[in-house]
Amino acid sequence: MNCCTIHLMEIEIAASKVNRYASIESGDTLEVVERPNGGLSVVLADGQTTGKGAKVISTMVVRKIISLLAEGIRDGAAARAASDYLFTERGGKVSACLHILSVDFHSNTIVITRNSPTPVFILRNEKIEQIDSTSSAIGTSRNIRPTIAEISLEAGITIILFTDGLLHAGESAGTQMDIRTSLASLLEEEDPSAQVVADQLLAQAERLDQNRPNDDMSVVVLHVSPRELDSVRRMTIHLPIPGIYMRK
């Protein structure tokens, strides 16, 4: 055996995003930060309304939370602080939906922190679980608390979170996105990657909106799998450049 090869679990995090049709700015903001005691946190915020104003709100929230997490503040406390900060800055007149998804190597857990009416799905042991407890958006009053779920870090778990643009896809055409059924179909494939799950969910939502999304859509998928791999950390980013085309 190669001396540099180790046996352990691998964390794969993938995201797919698309703007509302004909909108230059997305009101959804997504960032990833390393945790000071080991692990990663993904922060996804959806600002109220759409376009530039929503982008300003979601960026403000995400940057606040990222800075707090990097200092070692716990996820729930960071979410409450960001809510109070948004309330103070905007006088309670705007809101943002928020998800924080953390892999914490110190506690060997996955922490799901949620201030959003959109549910979170967990796939494990070929079963689909749904976290949909009542949860309020941040910024409208002081002392808004998130709902928090903590599960053991173990191989085979997949967690899916998304903004409400995905949840409401197709409604204007009289149809509705059935996320549970879509995930059940994906489970029939042999160990689909996090990126495949994110891409397929987003593609289905776009089709339901006739490829003209009625809202910004973001999907984040975290997958834990047993792998034999080296100790190299890797990240790949694909970002379309708007308005620039190459001649062939």
Residue frames as qw, qx, qy, qz and C-alpha x, y, z in Angstrom:
[[0.000, 0.888, 0.460, 0.000, 0.00, 0.00, 0.00],
 [0.338, 0.618, -0.045, 0.708, 1.21, 3.46, -0.81],
 [0.411, -0.246, -0.546, 0.687, 2.46, 5.15, 2.37],
 [0.078, 0.048, 0.055, -0.994, 0.50, 8.30, 1.50],
 [0.470, -0.276, -0.593, -0.592, -2.85, 6.50, 1.12],
 [0.153, -0.027, 0.723, -0.673, -5.31, 6.46, 4.00],
 [0.207, -0.432, -0.833, -0.277, -8.80, 5.06, 4.55],
 [0.025, 0.318, 0.470, -0.823, -11.43, 7.54, 5.62],
 [0.315, 0.718, 0.614, -0.090, -14.67, 9.21, 4.66],
 [0.267, 0.098, 0.306, 0.909, -14.88, 11.84, 1.97],
 [0.171, 0.677, 0.448, -0.559, -17.10, 14.91, 2.08],
 [0.255, 0.249, 0.550, 0.755, -18.46, 16.13, -1.25],
 [0.132, 0.663, 0.410, -0.612, -20.34, 19.42, -1.40],
 [0.254, 0.234, 0.595, 0.726, -21.92, 20.58, -4.65],
 [0.185, 0.602, 0.375, -0.680, -24.11, 23.54, -5.55],
 [0.254, 0.356, 0.626, 0.646, -26.11, 24.57, -8.60],
 [0.043, 0.604, 0.344, -0.717, -27.63, 28.03, -9.01],
 [0.255, 0.420, 0.559, 0.668, -29.58, 29.94, -11.62],
 [0.058, 0.150, 0.181, -0.970, -30.93, 33.49, -11.67],
 [0.434, 0.595, 0.538, -0.410, -34.54, 34.45, -12.13],
 [0.560, 0.470, 0.514, 0.448, -35.30, 34.77, -15.83],
 [0.277, 0.774, 0.175, 0.543, -33.99, 38.06, -17.31],
 [0.453, -0.891, 0.043, -0.018, -32.43, 39.07, -13.97],
 [0.485, 0.668, -0.463, 0.323, -28.75, 40.03, -13.93],
 [0.076, -0.457, 0.694, -0.551, -28.38, 39.67, -10.15],
 [0.618, -0.272, -0.733, -0.081, -29.34, 36.68, -8.03],
 [0.450, -0.682, 0.151, -0.557, -30.87, 37.30, -4.63],
 [0.953, -0.295, -0.040, 0.048, -29.31, 34.02, -3.43],
 [0.159, 0.793, -0.555, 0.195, -25.80, 34.15, -1.98],
 [0.981, -0.170, -0.090, 0.036, -23.72, 31.06, -1.19],
 [0.132, 0.776, -0.571, 0.235, -20.35, 30.87, 0.58],
 [0.931, -0.159, -0.306, 0.120, -18.17, 28.11, 2.05],
 [0.066, -0.811, 0.457, -0.360, -15.79, 28.59, 4.97],
 [0.646, 0.076, -0.710, 0.270, -13.44, 26.27, 6.86],
 [0.625, -0.739, -0.151, -0.201, -14.24, 25.88, 10.53],
 [0.012, 0.795, -0.532, 0.290, -11.42, 26.78, 12.94],
 [0.566, -0.384, 0.692, -0.232, -11.68, 23.43, 14.77],
 [0.168, -0.122, 0.922, 0.327, -11.89, 21.38, 11.58],
 [0.344, 0.528, 0.774, -0.064, -14.61, 20.95, 8.99],
 [0.086, 0.166, 0.412, 0.892, -16.57, 23.15, 6.63],
 [0.227, 0.559, 0.581, -0.546, -19.67, 25.33, 6.73],
 [0.141, 0.340, 0.597, 0.713, -21.91, 26.23, 3.80],
 [0.095, 0.491, 0.428, -0.753, -24.00, 29.37, 4.21],
 [0.097, 0.364, 0.680, 0.629, -26.93, 30.01, 1.86],
 [0.090, 0.489, 0.432, -0.752, -29.11, 33.13, 2.14],
 [0.170, 0.517, 0.667, 0.509, -32.07, 34.20, 0.02],
 [0.046, -0.173, -0.212, 0.961, -32.75, 37.94, 0.26],
 [0.330, 0.612, 0.596, -0.402, -36.29, 39.30, 0.21],
 [0.505, 0.768, -0.002, -0.393, -37.59, 40.21, -3.29],
 [0.868, 0.229, 0.274, 0.344, -35.28, 39.73, -6.28],
 [0.473, 0.783, 0.012, 0.403, -32.47, 41.40, -8.18],
 [0.386, 0.506, -0.375, 0.674, -29.92, 43.86, -6.87],
 [0.433, -0.585, 0.238, -0.643, -31.76, 44.75, -3.66],
 [0.953, -0.253, -0.007, -0.165, -32.11, 41.10, -2.68],
 [0.808, 0.300, -0.300, 0.409, -28.45, 40.48, -3.51],
 [0.055, 0.621, -0.376, 0.686, -27.36, 43.28, -1.17],
 [0.701, -0.476, 0.203, -0.490, -29.40, 41.75, 1.65],
 [0.996, -0.059, -0.061, 0.008, -28.24, 38.17, 1.18],
 [0.636, 0.460, -0.341, 0.517, -24.61, 39.21, 0.79],
 [0.205, -0.649, 0.347, -0.645, -24.80, 41.27, 3.98],
 [0.857, -0.360, 0.157, -0.333, -26.18, 38.28, 5.89],
 [0.963, 0.145, -0.143, 0.177, -23.73, 35.73, 4.52],
 [0.436, 0.574, -0.379, 0.581, -20.65, 37.89, 5.12],
 [0.429, -0.613, 0.340, -0.570, -21.72, 38.48, 8.71],
 [0.948, -0.225, 0.127, -0.186, -22.19, 34.78, 9.37],
 [0.846, 0.364, -0.238, 0.307, -18.98, 33.76, 7.62],
 [0.161, 0.655, -0.430, 0.600, -16.97, 36.16, 9.76],
 [0.625, -0.498, 0.346, -0.491, -18.55, 34.82, 12.95],
 [0.999, 0.001, 0.003, -0.047, -18.06, 31.16, 12.03],
 [0.666, 0.515, -0.339, 0.419, -14.41, 31.84, 11.21],
 [0.102, -0.616, 0.474, -0.621, -14.00, 33.19, 14.76],
 [0.225, 0.023, -0.938, 0.263, -15.39, 29.97, 16.23],
 [0.467, 0.019, 0.318, -0.825, -18.91, 31.20, 17.01],
 [0.355, 0.180, 0.916, -0.053, -21.47, 28.40, 16.98],
 [0.061, 0.281, 0.694, 0.660, -23.88, 28.19, 14.06],
 [0.188, -0.729, -0.657, -0.041, -27.04, 29.00, 16.00],
 [0.308, -0.711, -0.164, 0.610, -25.45, 32.02, 17.68],
 [0.235, -0.165, 0.445, 0.848, -24.14, 33.23, 14.31],
 [0.017, -0.491, -0.727, -0.480, -27.62, 32.97, 12.79],
 [0.254, -0.806, -0.495, 0.201, -29.18, 34.94, 15.66],
 [0.332, -0.555, 0.073, 0.759, -26.48, 37.60, 15.46],
 [0.169, 0.080, 0.587, 0.788, -27.00, 37.96, 11.70],
 [0.104, -0.673, -0.694, -0.233, -30.74, 38.34, 12.24],
 [0.303, -0.799, -0.285, 0.434, -30.25, 41.08, 14.83],
 [0.334, -0.329, 0.320, 0.823, -27.71, 42.76, 12.55],
 [0.082, 0.337, 0.672, 0.655, -30.13, 42.78, 9.60],
 [0.207, -0.779, -0.592, 0.017, -32.95, 44.04, 11.82],
 [0.344, -0.694, -0.088, 0.627, -30.77, 46.90, 13.09],
 [0.274, -0.179, 0.460, 0.825, -29.46, 47.85, 9.66],
 [0.106, -0.244, -0.646, -0.715, -32.85, 47.76, 7.90],
 [0.344, -0.102, 0.295, -0.886, -35.26, 48.55, 10.73],
 [0.442, 0.156, 0.833, -0.295, -37.09, 45.24, 10.45],
 [0.550, 0.554, 0.014, -0.625, -38.36, 46.11, 6.95],
 [0.638, 0.457, -0.563, -0.261, -36.57, 43.34, 5.06],
 [0.830, -0.314, 0.433, -0.159, -35.99, 39.65, 5.67],
 [0.393, 0.527, -0.727, -0.199, -33.82, 36.82, 4.43],
 [0.975, -0.140, 0.006, -0.171, -34.18, 33.06, 4.48],
 [0.013, 0.738, -0.665, 0.116, -31.09, 31.30, 5.76],
 [0.990, -0.102, -0.096, -0.003, -29.48, 27.87, 5.86],
 [0.039, -0.739, 0.668, -0.084, -26.16, 26.93, 7.46],
 [0.991, 0.024, -0.115, -0.070, -24.91, 23.41, 6.76],
 [0.079, -0.789, 0.591, -0.151, -21.82, 22.43, 8.74],
 [0.917, 0.024, -0.375, 0.133, -19.56, 19.40, 8.90],
 [0.319, -0.826, 0.362, -0.292, -17.90, 19.63, 12.30],
 [0.719, 0.272, -0.614, 0.180, -14.84, 17.42, 12.70],
 [0.059, -0.398, 0.632, -0.662, -14.53, 18.35, 16.39],
 [0.608, -0.055, 0.511, -0.605, -17.90, 16.78, 17.27],
 [0.085, -0.040, 0.938, 0.333, -18.05, 14.41, 14.26],
 [0.310, 0.579, 0.684, -0.316, -21.51, 15.68, 13.42],
 [0.134, 0.350, 0.472, 0.798, -23.38, 17.46, 10.65],
 [0.004, 0.499, 0.506, -0.703, -25.28, 20.51, 11.90],
 [0.105, 0.501, 0.597, 0.617, -28.24, 21.90, 9.96],
 [0.065, -0.454, -0.389, 0.799, -29.25, 25.41, 11.02],
 [0.116, 0.448, 0.699, 0.546, -32.37, 26.77, 9.36],
 [0.141, 0.493, 0.335, -0.790, -34.28, 30.05, 9.25],
 [0.262, 0.194, -0.569, -0.755, -36.50, 29.27, 6.30],
 [0.760, 0.112, 0.316, -0.556, -39.89, 27.74, 5.47],
 [0.722, 0.417, -0.498, -0.236, -38.25, 25.50, 2.84],
 [0.917, -0.352, 0.174, -0.071, -37.56, 21.99, 4.11],
 [0.050, 0.648, -0.754, -0.095, -34.26, 20.12, 4.18],
 [0.959, 0.073, -0.143, -0.234, -34.05, 16.52, 2.95],
 [0.285, -0.584, 0.759, -0.039, -31.77, 13.80, 4.33],
 [0.878, 0.229, -0.347, -0.238, -31.10, 10.59, 2.43],
 [0.080, -0.505, 0.832, -0.215, -29.70, 7.64, 4.39],
 [0.336, -0.005, 0.929, -0.154, -30.19, 3.89, 4.42],
 [0.008, -0.245, -0.778, -0.578, -32.28, 4.25, 1.23],
 [0.108, -0.732, -0.651, 0.168, -34.81, 6.34, 3.14],
 [0.161, 0.507, 0.132, 0.837, -35.82, 9.98, 2.66],
 [0.317, -0.592, -0.556, 0.490, -36.26, 12.10, 5.76],
 [0.130, 0.686, 0.263, 0.666, -37.61, 15.64, 5.77],
 [0.303, -0.367, -0.438, 0.763, -36.91, 18.48, 8.20],
 [0.009, -0.524, -0.440, -0.730, -39.81, 20.89, 7.88],
 [0.330, -0.593, -0.572, 0.460, -40.40, 22.21, 11.38],
 [0.075, 0.955, 0.266, 0.106, -41.70, 25.78, 11.62],
 [0.606, -0.249, 0.053, 0.754, -38.88, 28.25, 11.04],
 [0.149, 0.940, 0.232, -0.202, -38.95, 32.03, 10.56],
 [0.590, 0.591, 0.005, 0.550, -36.88, 34.14, 8.18],
 [0.529, -0.375, -0.260, 0.716, -34.36, 36.46, 9.84],
 [0.253, 0.150, 0.138, 0.946, -34.36, 40.24, 10.12],
 [0.251, -0.602, -0.476, -0.590, -37.97, 41.09, 10.97],
 [0.559, -0.775, -0.015, -0.295, -37.57, 41.31, 14.75],
 [0.018, -0.647, 0.702, -0.299, -35.04, 40.78, 17.51],
 [0.435, -0.279, 0.799, -0.308, -34.22, 37.41, 19.02],
 [0.861, 0.279, -0.164, -0.391, -35.35, 35.29, 16.07],
 [0.513, -0.438, 0.738, 0.008, -34.04, 31.79, 16.70],
 [0.480, 0.343, -0.686, -0.426, -33.17, 29.17, 14.11],
 [0.952, -0.140, 0.150, -0.227, -34.21, 25.53, 14.14],
 [0.073, 0.660, -0.747, -0.025, -31.19, 23.27, 14.54],
 [0.988, -0.024, 0.032, -0.147, -30.74, 19.58, 13.78],
 [0.060, -0.697, 0.714, 0.020, -27.56, 17.62, 14.49],
 [0.983, 0.091, 0.000, -0.159, -26.81, 14.17, 13.07],
 [0.706, -0.448, 0.459, 0.300, -23.82, 11.86, 13.29],
 [0.323, 0.710, -0.496, -0.382, -21.19, 12.12, 10.59],
 [0.660, -0.102, 0.743, 0.033, -21.33, 8.75, 8.87],
 [0.043, -0.186, 0.736, 0.649, -20.87, 7.33, 5.39],
 [0.060, 0.387, 0.885, 0.253, -23.91, 7.14, 3.13],
 [0.033, 0.728, 0.480, -0.489, -25.64, 10.35, 4.21],
 [0.250, 0.329, 0.387, 0.824, -26.78, 12.90, 1.65],
 [0.030, -0.650, -0.474, 0.593, -28.29, 16.25, 2.66],
 [0.242, 0.444, 0.496, 0.706, -30.15, 18.53, 0.25],
 [0.039, -0.687, -0.401, 0.605, -31.13, 22.13, 0.91],
 [0.287, 0.393, 0.519, 0.703, -32.43, 24.76, -1.46],
 [0.108, 0.169, 0.164, -0.966, -34.08, 28.17, -1.77],
 [0.479, 0.411, 0.613, -0.476, -37.82, 28.60, -2.33],
 [0.415, 0.530, -0.380, -0.634, -37.43, 29.19, -6.07],
 [0.203, 0.172, -0.946, -0.184, -36.90, 25.45, -6.45],
 [0.180, 0.240, 0.852, -0.430, -39.78, 24.58, -4.12],
 [0.413, 0.597, 0.360, -0.587, -42.29, 26.71, -6.09],
 [0.003, 0.303, -0.684, -0.663, -41.06, 25.82, -9.58],
 [0.064, -0.218, -0.885, -0.406, -43.91, 25.21, -12.00],
 [0.071, 0.503, 0.685, -0.522, -46.64, 26.82, -9.91],
 [0.236, 0.488, -0.083, -0.836, -47.29, 29.56, -12.49],
 [0.380, 0.194, -0.713, -0.556, -48.00, 26.83, -15.05],
 [0.806, -0.201, -0.023, -0.556, -50.27, 24.87, -12.70],
 [0.877, 0.042, -0.459, 0.138, -47.73, 22.22, -11.77],
 [0.464, -0.817, 0.286, -0.188, -45.50, 21.75, -8.74],
 [0.376, 0.537, -0.734, 0.177, -42.03, 20.44, -8.01],
 [0.908, -0.371, -0.042, -0.187, -42.27, 17.11, -6.18],
 [0.096, 0.748, -0.636, 0.166, -38.84, 17.04, -4.58],
 [0.638, -0.303, 0.669, -0.230, -39.39, 13.84, -2.60],
 [0.886, 0.357, 0.284, -0.089, -40.36, 11.91, -5.74],
 [0.506, 0.797, -0.320, 0.083, -37.40, 13.36, -7.63],
 [0.191, -0.652, 0.702, -0.214, -35.03, 12.27, -4.89],
 [0.809, -0.052, 0.552, -0.198, -36.57, 8.80, -4.80],
 [0.814, 0.581, 0.018, -0.014, -35.87, 8.50, -8.52],
 [0.248, 0.800, -0.516, 0.179, -32.27, 9.59, -7.99],
 [0.560, -0.469, 0.643, -0.230, -31.85, 6.95, -5.28],
 [0.936, 0.235, 0.240, -0.103, -32.47, 4.31, -7.93],
 [0.573, 0.712, -0.364, 0.179, -29.14, 5.28, -9.49],
 [0.871, -0.198, -0.269, 0.360, -26.00, 3.75, -8.03],
 [0.536, -0.540, -0.120, 0.638, -24.45, 6.27, -5.63],
 [0.362, 0.800, 0.227, 0.421, -25.07, 9.48, -7.62],
 [0.466, 0.043, -0.241, 0.850, -22.56, 12.23, -6.87],
 [0.070, -0.628, -0.421, 0.651, -23.57, 15.38, -5.03],
 [0.053, 0.361, -0.315, -0.876, -23.15, 17.36, -8.25],
 [0.141, -0.186, -0.848, -0.476, -25.42, 15.01, -10.20],
 [0.140, -0.594, -0.753, 0.248, -28.15, 15.35, -7.56],
 [0.049, -0.603, -0.152, 0.781, -27.88, 19.16, -7.51],
 [0.058, 0.226, -0.542, -0.807, -27.82, 19.45, -11.31],
 [0.130, -0.297, -0.884, -0.337, -30.78, 17.14, -11.87],
 [0.092, -0.649, -0.635, 0.408, -32.98, 18.83, -9.28],
 [0.003, 0.568, -0.046, -0.822, -32.22, 22.26, -10.75],
 [0.057, 0.079, -0.718, -0.689, -32.77, 21.04, -14.33],
 [0.086, -0.477, -0.871, -0.084, -36.17, 19.62, -13.42],
 [0.062, -0.690, -0.413, 0.591, -37.18, 22.88, -11.71],
 [0.010, 0.414, -0.338, -0.845, -36.15, 24.87, -14.78],
 [0.062, -0.164, -0.853, -0.492, -38.20, 22.60, -17.04],
 [0.079, -0.617, -0.756, 0.202, -41.27, 23.13, -14.86],
 [0.006, -0.754, -0.140, 0.642, -40.80, 26.89, -15.30],
 [0.685, 0.681, 0.243, 0.088, -40.47, 26.39, -19.09],
 [0.711, 0.091, 0.028, 0.697, -36.76, 27.29, -18.81],
 [0.039, 0.634, 0.006, 0.773, -37.71, 30.77, -17.61],
 [0.432, -0.273, -0.712, 0.481, -37.24, 30.55, -13.83],
 [0.232, -0.816, -0.354, -0.394, -39.81, 32.62, -11.92],
 [0.491, -0.853, 0.164, -0.068, -37.37, 33.07, -9.03],
 [0.165, 0.664, -0.718, 0.125, -33.70, 32.62, -8.20],
 [0.969, -0.165, -0.104, -0.153, -32.96, 28.95, -7.54],
 [0.109, 0.644, -0.725, 0.220, -30.11, 27.45, -5.54],
 [0.958, -0.195, -0.158, -0.139, -29.49, 23.83, -4.55],
 [0.018, -0.670, 0.707, -0.227, -26.79, 22.60, -2.16],
 [0.960, -0.088, -0.219, -0.150, -26.02, 18.90, -1.75],
 [0.168, -0.657, 0.706, -0.204, -23.65, 17.36, 0.80],
 [0.950, 0.049, -0.260, -0.164, -22.70, 13.70, 0.44],
 [0.369, -0.643, 0.660, -0.121, -20.57, 11.57, 2.76],
 [0.935, 0.242, -0.213, -0.147, -19.01, 8.45, 1.30],
 [0.746, -0.478, 0.402, 0.230, -16.32, 5.91, 2.24],
 [0.653, 0.736, -0.174, 0.034, -13.37, 6.37, -0.08],
 [0.790, -0.290, 0.163, 0.516, -9.75, 5.35, -0.38],
 [0.368, 0.881, 0.089, 0.285, -7.98, 8.54, -1.33],
 [0.547, 0.195, -0.286, 0.762, -4.95, 10.67, -0.76],
 [0.291, -0.604, -0.472, 0.573, -4.89, 13.57, 1.68],
 [0.150, 0.069, 0.268, 0.949, -5.29, 16.26, -0.98],
 [0.240, 0.612, 0.531, -0.535, -8.23, 18.68, -0.66],
 [0.215, 0.159, 0.613, 0.743, -9.90, 19.60, -3.93],
 [0.278, 0.640, 0.450, -0.557, -12.48, 22.12, -5.07],
 [0.270, 0.207, 0.627, 0.700, -13.88, 22.73, -8.55],
 [0.201, 0.609, 0.347, -0.684, -15.93, 25.79, -9.52],
 [0.294, 0.355, 0.653, 0.601, -17.87, 26.35, -12.75],
 [0.041, 0.671, 0.326, -0.665, -19.06, 29.93, -13.27],
 [0.475, 0.610, 0.488, 0.405, -20.60, 31.13, -16.56],
 [0.223, -0.303, 0.016, 0.926, -19.44, 34.59, -17.68],
 [0.361, 0.721, 0.551, -0.216, -22.51, 36.58, -18.76],
 [0.319, 0.908, 0.041, -0.269, -22.46, 38.40, -22.07],
 [0.036, -0.694, 0.644, 0.319, -19.12, 37.05, -23.32],
 [0.924, 0.262, 0.241, -0.138, -19.08, 34.58, -26.19],
 [0.390, -0.464, 0.649, 0.461, -16.24, 32.83, -28.01],
 [0.653, 0.553, -0.234, -0.462, -16.15, 32.60, -31.76],
 [0.741, -0.151, 0.642, 0.129, -15.49, 29.21, -33.28]]
